[in-house]
Amino acid sequence: MNAAVRAVVRMGLYVGAKVYFIHEGYQGMVDGGDNIREATWESVSSMLQVGGTVIGSARCKDFRSHEGRLKAAHNLVQHGITNLCVIGGDGSLTGANLFREEWSGLLTELVEQGSGAQ
C-alpha cells in the first residue's frame, strides 16, 4: 500500500497538483481535522520500506450513511480537494462510486445549508 500511496503523491506533485493524505480512510474523511494533511515529496521519501500503510485504514460505519458522506464532502470542500484517488478493495471502491454518484447533490445540500461549498 505504501508504494501505491507514494506513487500517487509523487505523480500528483509532478503534475502540479496539491496532494493530501487522508489518514484512516473514509473515517478520516468524515472526521476531518488532522486526518487531512498536505503531502509533500519528503513526506513519502522513506515510505517504501515500511510495512502496511503509513496513512492507516479503517472501516467507517458513518460513511455508509448520507449524513456521513455529507460530512466527508464538507471536509473535502474545506480543504479545496476536488479529486480523490482511492486505493483499496471492493468496499473502498464501492464507497468511492457511491460518493461520486452523490457528489453534485452533496455540494448542493452544503450550499443550501450555508456550509461553504461554493
RAJOKA-V37601 format. One record per pair of residues at least 12 apart in sequence whose C-alpha atoms are under 6 Angstrom apart, sorted by sequence separation. I is the first residue (numbers start at 1). J is the second residue. If there is no record, write none. Layout:
BEGIN
I	J
I	J
END
This chain:
BEGIN
23	35
22	35
22	36
21	36
21	37
20	37
20	38
21	39
19	38
20	39
19	39
23	55
24	56
25	57
23	56
24	57
25	58
27	60
24	58
26	60
70	106
6	44
30	71
30	72
29	72
32	75
2	47
3	48
2	48
2	53
1	53
END
